[in-house]
Amino acid sequence: RVRGTVMSETKKTKKTDENTEKKQKTKKRENKDKFVEDLPEEISNSEEEEKESEVKVEQVGYLEVKRKDGKWKPHFCILIGGSFYWYKSNQDIQPDGGINLKGSKIKKLDGDSKKKWILEISNGDKTFVGAFGAAQELDPWINVLTKNSKFESTPPPEKEKGKKQGRMEAAKKKIAGKASTTGIGKSVIKKVINDETAALLISIRKIVKKEANAKKADELEKNIIKLAVKAYLLIDRNKLKGDDFLIADGPLRAAFELLIKCFNGRGRVEPKILSDAFKRVEGMLKKAETVITNLLAPHLTPKNMFRISSTFGYLANAEFLEKVFKDTTLEEELEKLIDAMEYYTQFHY
């Protein structure tokens, strides 16, 4: 009789656990559905494809360049030897402009509410002004530009001339891109973003909103979703293979695993050890960024490539990570973020 009672209680406990797990899964699905439904329509915009041949240079990046009319336009920028060049698109053979670094003045400019992190390079009567998407990108660029300012000028790298598409062909391609993405819109996002990814994005958004502001949180969320959708569509259209992205899995997984250790080790290890760990995480995430950039560069516009650099520049930063991990008011969101990372590291691709 006792044994029967114990077995009965065990069954009840098991059933309760199953019900709890089922409720949690249902809640996750509901959160994901609400998250996707609340997204602006603009996130599912058209996909434009551009090609860029591989160029071996010391530094590359996407900056918003200030034009003579005062407007800002994303450009593909490269540093080679003692020269800095910028291109209207990563498809262009000839640069839109260039400046010799030897004898030039390289400095930060005070930004405003729209463009905060600004670089200026001036040499004689020629001046370049460009804005970065995150503060963490500015200093590394200034350092390498300053280092190269002792070198002589270098001609722009040679790009292989490719067949340019006609205006009508380009227009058809753009219209087709709009039709194929706008029509499916949020249904594609639901395929790309699973329950755990939605939870991850919700947590990131809340953390960035607390550490910066709602505008920055919205911007980063849109960037991540748009890039994820574009990557999905490139794979779906056989422009890329899913396995191509596995190269980024190594450094990304290592970064997540170290962040999990940092979370669990808080209060038990010296602050310097944690600071060093966050710097290592930054390096790992930068490696993942490099892989993703190289994969997507031949297919996306400078504007979309700028999304990659600004997103990684902000989130994959040791100072930002350390600040977040020390903020006790973010404990709940940080725990959810770590849960999502743990879920990711459980699987091997």
C-alpha positions as CSV (number, residue, x, y, z in Angstrom):
1,R,0.0,0.0,0.0
2,V,2.9,2.4,0.9
3,R,4.7,1.5,-2.3
4,G,1.5,2.2,-4.3
5,T,1.1,5.6,-2.6
6,V,4.7,6.5,-3.4
7,M,4.3,5.5,-7.0
8,S,1.1,7.5,-7.2
9,E,2.9,10.6,-5.8
10,T,5.8,10.1,-8.2
11,K,3.4,10.0,-11.1
12,K,1.7,13.2,-9.9
13,T,5.1,15.0,-9.5
14,K,6.2,13.8,-13.0
15,K,2.9,15.0,-14.4
16,T,3.2,18.4,-12.7
17,D,6.8,18.8,-14.1
18,E,5.6,17.9,-17.5
19,N,2.7,20.5,-17.2
20,T,5.2,23.1,-16.0
21,E,7.5,22.4,-18.9
22,K,4.6,22.5,-21.4
23,K,3.5,25.9,-20.0
24,Q,7.0,27.3,-20.3
25,K,7.3,26.2,-23.9
26,T,3.8,27.7,-24.7
27,K,4.9,30.9,-23.0
28,K,8.1,31.0,-25.1
29,R,6.1,30.5,-28.3
30,E,3.6,33.3,-27.3
31,N,6.5,35.6,-26.5
32,K,8.1,34.9,-29.9
33,D,4.8,35.4,-31.8
34,K,4.2,38.7,-30.0
35,F,7.8,39.7,-30.6
36,V,7.5,39.1,-34.4
37,E,4.0,40.6,-34.7
38,D,5.2,43.8,-33.0
39,L,8.1,44.3,-35.5
40,P,7.8,47.2,-37.9
41,E,7.0,46.2,-41.5
42,E,10.2,48.0,-42.6
43,I,12.3,45.2,-41.3
44,S,11.3,43.0,-44.2
45,N,12.6,45.3,-46.9
46,S,14.1,44.5,-50.2
47,E,17.4,42.6,-50.6
48,E,19.9,44.1,-53.0
49,E,23.0,42.2,-54.1
50,E,26.3,43.7,-54.9
51,K,29.6,42.0,-55.7
52,E,33.0,42.9,-54.5
53,S,36.2,41.1,-55.4
54,E,38.6,40.2,-52.6
55,V,41.0,43.0,-51.8
56,K,44.0,42.5,-49.6
57,V,44.3,45.6,-47.5
58,E,45.2,46.4,-44.0
59,Q,41.8,47.6,-42.8
60,V,38.3,47.7,-44.2
61,G,35.1,49.0,-42.8
62,Y,31.8,50.7,-43.5
63,L,31.4,54.4,-42.5
64,E,28.8,57.0,-43.2
65,V,30.7,59.6,-45.2
66,K,29.7,63.3,-45.1
67,R,29.3,64.5,-48.7
68,K,29.8,68.1,-50.0
69,D,26.0,68.7,-49.8
70,G,26.1,67.9,-46.1
71,K,24.3,64.6,-46.4
72,W,25.6,61.3,-45.0
73,K,26.0,58.2,-47.2
74,P,27.4,54.7,-46.3
75,H,30.6,54.0,-48.0
76,F,33.0,51.0,-48.2
77,C,36.4,52.3,-46.8
78,I,39.8,50.7,-47.1
79,L,43.2,51.5,-45.7
80,I,46.2,50.4,-47.8
81,G,49.7,51.6,-47.0
82,G,49.8,55.3,-46.5
83,S,46.4,56.0,-48.2
84,F,42.8,55.8,-47.3
85,Y,40.1,55.3,-49.9
86,W,36.3,55.2,-49.9
87,Y,33.9,53.7,-52.4
88,K,30.2,54.4,-53.0
89,S,29.6,50.7,-53.1
90,N,31.7,47.6,-52.6
91,Q,31.0,46.8,-56.3
92,D,32.8,49.9,-57.6
93,I,36.2,49.6,-59.3
94,Q,37.2,53.2,-58.9
95,P,37.1,54.9,-55.4
96,D,34.8,57.8,-54.8
97,G,37.7,59.6,-53.1
98,G,41.0,59.1,-51.4
99,I,43.4,60.9,-49.1
100,N,47.1,60.5,-48.4
101,L,47.8,60.0,-44.7
102,K,51.4,61.3,-44.6
103,G,51.4,64.8,-43.2
104,S,47.6,64.6,-42.5
105,K,45.8,65.4,-39.3
106,I,43.7,62.6,-37.9
107,K,41.3,63.3,-35.1
108,K,37.9,62.8,-33.5
109,L,35.2,65.4,-33.9
110,D,32.4,66.2,-31.5
111,G,29.2,64.5,-32.7
112,D,25.6,65.4,-32.3
113,S,22.4,63.4,-31.5
114,K,22.4,61.8,-35.0
115,K,26.1,61.2,-35.6
116,K,28.0,60.7,-32.4
117,W,31.3,59.0,-33.4
118,I,33.0,61.1,-36.1
119,L,36.5,60.7,-37.7
120,E,38.2,63.6,-39.6
121,I,41.2,63.2,-41.8
122,S,42.6,66.4,-43.3
123,N,45.6,66.9,-45.6
124,G,46.0,70.3,-47.2
125,D,42.8,71.3,-49.0
126,K,41.3,67.8,-48.8
127,T,39.2,66.6,-45.9
128,F,37.4,63.4,-45.2
129,V,34.7,63.2,-42.5
130,G,33.1,59.8,-41.6
131,A,30.8,58.5,-38.9
132,F,30.9,55.1,-37.2
133,G,28.0,53.2,-35.8
134,A,29.6,52.7,-32.4
135,A,32.2,54.4,-30.3
136,Q,34.2,51.2,-30.0
137,E,35.0,51.3,-33.7
138,L,36.5,54.8,-33.7
139,D,39.6,54.4,-31.6
140,P,41.0,51.3,-33.4
141,W,40.6,53.1,-36.7
142,I,42.4,56.2,-35.5
143,N,45.2,54.1,-34.1
144,V,45.9,52.3,-37.4
145,L,45.4,55.4,-39.5
146,T,47.9,57.3,-37.3
147,K,50.4,54.3,-37.5
148,N,50.1,54.3,-41.3
149,S,50.5,58.1,-41.6
150,K,54.3,57.6,-41.7
151,F,54.0,55.6,-44.9
152,E,54.1,57.0,-48.5
153,S,50.9,57.1,-50.5
154,T,49.7,53.9,-52.1
155,P,47.5,53.6,-55.2
156,P,44.1,52.0,-54.7
157,P,44.0,48.2,-54.9
158,E,43.2,46.8,-58.3
159,K,39.7,45.4,-58.6
160,E,38.7,42.9,-61.2
161,K,36.4,44.4,-63.7
162,G,33.1,42.5,-63.7
163,K,30.2,42.7,-66.1
164,K,27.9,45.6,-65.0
165,Q,24.2,44.9,-65.2
166,G,22.1,47.2,-67.2
167,R,19.5,49.7,-65.7
168,M,16.5,47.6,-66.8
169,E,18.1,44.4,-65.4
170,A,18.9,46.2,-62.1
171,A,15.4,47.6,-61.9
172,K,13.8,44.2,-62.4
173,K,16.1,42.6,-59.8
174,K,15.1,45.3,-57.3
175,I,11.4,44.8,-58.0
176,A,11.8,41.0,-57.8
177,G,13.6,41.4,-54.5
178,K,10.8,43.6,-53.1
179,A,8.1,41.2,-54.2
180,S,9.8,38.2,-52.8
181,T,10.5,39.7,-49.4
182,T,7.6,42.0,-48.8
183,G,5.1,39.3,-49.7
184,I,6.4,36.8,-47.1
185,G,7.5,39.5,-44.6
186,K,6.9,38.2,-41.0
187,S,6.4,34.6,-42.1
188,V,10.2,34.6,-43.0
189,I,11.1,36.2,-39.7
190,K,9.2,33.4,-37.9
191,K,11.3,30.8,-39.7
192,V,14.5,32.6,-39.0
193,I,13.8,33.5,-35.3
194,N,13.0,30.6,-33.0
195,D,11.8,30.9,-29.4
196,E,15.3,31.1,-28.0
197,T,16.4,33.7,-30.5
198,A,13.4,35.8,-29.8
199,A,14.1,35.6,-26.0
200,L,17.7,36.6,-26.7
201,L,16.7,39.6,-28.8
202,I,14.1,40.7,-26.2
203,S,16.8,40.6,-23.5
204,I,19.4,42.4,-25.6
205,R,16.8,45.1,-26.4
206,K,16.0,45.7,-22.7
207,I,19.7,45.7,-21.7
208,V,20.6,48.2,-24.4
209,K,17.6,50.4,-23.6
210,K,18.8,50.6,-20.0
211,E,22.5,51.2,-20.8
212,A,21.8,53.6,-23.7
213,N,18.3,54.5,-24.8
214,A,15.2,53.1,-26.6
215,K,16.4,54.5,-30.0
216,K,19.7,52.6,-29.9
217,A,17.9,49.4,-28.7
218,D,15.4,49.6,-31.6
219,E,18.3,50.2,-34.1
220,L,20.3,47.2,-32.9
221,E,17.2,44.9,-32.9
222,K,16.3,45.9,-36.4
223,N,19.9,45.5,-37.6
224,I,20.1,41.9,-36.2
225,I,16.7,40.9,-37.6
226,K,17.3,42.4,-41.1
227,L,20.7,40.7,-41.4
228,A,19.4,37.4,-40.2
229,V,16.6,37.5,-42.8
230,K,19.0,38.5,-45.6
231,A,21.3,35.6,-44.6
232,Y,18.4,33.2,-44.6
233,L,17.2,34.4,-48.1
234,L,20.7,34.1,-49.5
235,I,20.8,30.5,-48.3
236,D,17.3,29.9,-49.5
237,R,18.2,31.1,-53.0
238,N,21.4,29.1,-53.1
239,K,23.6,32.1,-53.1
240,L,25.3,30.9,-49.9
241,K,25.3,27.5,-48.0
242,G,24.3,27.2,-44.4
243,D,27.6,25.4,-43.7
244,D,29.5,28.5,-44.8
245,F,28.4,30.2,-41.5
246,L,29.8,27.3,-39.4
247,I,33.2,29.0,-39.6
248,A,31.7,31.7,-37.3
249,D,30.3,29.1,-35.0
250,G,33.7,28.3,-33.3
251,P,34.6,31.8,-32.0
252,L,30.9,32.6,-31.3
253,R,30.5,29.4,-29.2
254,A,33.8,30.1,-27.4
255,A,32.6,33.6,-26.6
256,F,29.3,32.4,-25.2
257,E,30.9,29.7,-23.1
258,L,33.3,32.3,-21.6
259,L,30.5,34.7,-20.9
260,I,28.6,31.9,-19.1
261,K,31.7,31.3,-16.9
262,C,31.9,35.1,-16.3
263,F,28.3,35.1,-15.1
264,N,28.7,32.1,-12.8
265,G,32.0,33.4,-11.5
266,R,30.9,36.9,-10.5
267,G,31.7,37.6,-6.8
268,R,34.1,34.7,-6.7
269,V,36.9,35.9,-8.9
270,E,39.0,39.1,-9.0
271,P,37.7,42.0,-11.1
272,K,40.8,42.0,-13.2
273,I,40.3,38.3,-14.2
274,L,36.7,39.2,-15.3
275,S,38.0,42.3,-17.2
276,D,40.6,40.1,-19.0
277,A,37.9,37.6,-19.8
278,F,35.7,40.3,-21.4
279,K,38.6,41.4,-23.6
280,R,39.0,37.8,-24.7
281,V,35.3,37.6,-25.5
282,E,35.6,40.8,-27.6
283,G,38.4,39.2,-29.6
284,M,36.3,36.1,-30.2
285,L,33.3,38.1,-31.3
286,K,35.4,40.2,-33.6
287,K,36.6,36.9,-35.3
288,A,32.9,35.9,-35.8
289,E,32.2,39.4,-37.2
290,T,35.1,39.0,-39.7
291,V,33.7,35.7,-41.0
292,I,30.2,37.1,-41.3
293,T,31.4,40.2,-43.0
294,N,33.5,38.3,-45.6
295,L,30.5,36.0,-46.3
296,L,27.9,38.7,-46.8
297,A,30.1,41.5,-48.4
298,P,29.7,40.2,-52.0
299,H,25.9,40.2,-51.6
300,L,24.9,43.3,-49.6
301,T,24.9,47.0,-50.0
302,P,27.2,49.3,-48.0
303,K,24.2,50.3,-45.9
304,N,23.6,46.7,-44.8
305,M,27.3,46.0,-44.3
306,F,27.3,49.1,-42.1
307,R,24.7,47.4,-39.9
308,I,27.1,44.6,-39.2
309,S,30.0,46.8,-38.1
310,S,27.8,49.1,-36.0
311,T,26.0,46.1,-34.3
312,F,29.2,44.2,-33.5
313,G,31.0,47.4,-32.6
314,Y,28.4,48.2,-29.9
315,L,27.6,44.7,-28.5
316,A,31.0,43.0,-28.9
317,N,32.8,45.4,-26.7
318,A,34.6,44.6,-23.4
319,E,33.7,47.8,-21.7
320,F,30.0,47.4,-22.6
321,L,29.9,43.8,-21.4
322,E,31.7,44.6,-18.1
323,K,29.2,47.4,-17.5
324,V,26.2,45.2,-18.1
325,F,27.5,42.3,-15.9
326,K,28.1,44.7,-13.0
327,D,24.6,46.3,-13.3
328,T,22.5,44.6,-10.6
329,T,19.3,46.1,-12.1
330,L,19.8,44.0,-15.2
331,E,20.1,40.7,-13.3
332,E,16.9,39.3,-14.7
333,E,17.6,40.1,-18.3
334,L,21.2,39.1,-18.0
335,E,20.1,35.7,-16.7
336,K,17.8,35.2,-19.7
337,L,20.6,36.2,-22.0
338,I,22.9,33.6,-20.4
339,D,20.1,30.9,-20.6
340,A,19.9,31.6,-24.4
341,M,23.6,31.2,-24.7
342,E,23.6,28.0,-22.7
343,Y,20.9,26.7,-25.0
344,Y,23.0,27.5,-28.1
345,T,26.1,25.9,-26.7
346,Q,24.3,22.6,-26.0
347,F,24.1,21.9,-29.8
348,H,26.9,21.0,-32.1
349,Y,26.6,21.8,-35.8
